[in-house]
Amino acid sequence: MPQNLKNITLKDFQDFLKFKGLKVIRRKGGHEVWSGTTLLRPIILQSHIDPVPEFIIRNNMRTLNCDKQELLDFLNKKQE
């Protein structure tokens, strides 16, 4: 049961973005661009870095207007 945002795998974070209703609109040069109807700007992920660095997760959570607990709850449910 994760309690912090360190060592979150790329796959887990991608699953969370899908859960939030986002879709990959472009892949190029080791990056994925995710977008959704509620976002003011797209989310960019480096698809060649696993696990995702904590500062990338925090910045993307701010863009999603989500808090840390929402992501941790999702990851806990996924592990069950």
Secondary structure, 3 states (H helix, E strand, C coil): CCCCCCCECHHHHHHHHHHCCCEEEEEECCEEEEECCCCCCCEEEECCCCCECHHHHHHHHHHHCCCHHHHHHHHHHHHC
